[in-house]
Amino acid sequence: MQVIAVKIGEQQFKVIMGSDVQRDGMYLELSLEGGSDLAEVFYSDTTHTFSLTLFEPAVPLEAVEWLISEARRRLPQIPGATL
């Protein structure tokens, strides 16, 4: 598991990159620094697809866009995988 601190706009966030053996894949999880989980992008090794889950009803769009961009860059690159 890798933890990254990042500032997006005027807010400080924490990003965790890890693997999930039960779901068979890797994820990037976005949280408020010292706070609750906001969103996750998960890459499935089984289906070779990405999925986005929001844990809060109002996540800043700039943060979601950044998370998706980072997931495309950091998570496995499989030809034909979609997000």
N, C-alpha and C positions, 0 to 999 in steps of 0.2 A: 504494500500500500504506500502511495506517495501523497503527501499533503503539500498544497501550494497556497500561498496567500496572494490575493490579487485585488487590485482596486479597479472597479468598473464604475465610471461616472464618479460620483462622490461617495460611494459606499465601499466598504471593505468586505471582501468575501473570502471564504475558504473553499478550496476545491480538493476533493479526494479522488485519486485514481486508484482503482483496485480491480481484483478479479473476484468473481462469484462462482464458486464451484457448483453450488446447487442449481443455479440458473444457467450454468455453462456459458460464461461470457465475461466481458470486462465492462467497467462503468466509469463515468465521471460524475461526481455528485457535487452540487453547488449548495453552500450553506452561508448564512450570514456569519461573519466573524463573531464567535462566541454565542451563536444563536441557533435557530432551527434550520433543518434541511429545507431547501427551496425547490430544487429540481435535480433530475438525473437523466443522463443519456446512457443507455445500455446497448452494448453490441453483443448479439447472440452468436456464439460459435456454431450453434446448431442450425439456425436459419439464415445466417449471414446477413442479418438486418439490424438496423438501429431503431431504437424507440426512445421517445422523450416522455418523461413523467414529471408533472408539476405537483409538488406537495402542498403548495399554498395557492390561494385563488388569485393573488396579485403579485406576480414576479416581474420585476422590471424587464422590459423588452430588450434593452441593451445587454442585460446579463444573460438572457436566454440566447440571444444571437451569439454572444461570446462563447457560451457553453457549447453550442452546436458546432461552432467553428473549431474550438479546441478538440471536441470529440472526433471530428473528421481528421484532424491532424494527429492526434495521439492514439486513438484506438485503432485496432487492426484494419488495414486497407485490403479489402477483398474485392476483386472485380465484380461489379454488379450489386454491391451492397448499397442500400439506400437509407436515407434519413429523411 
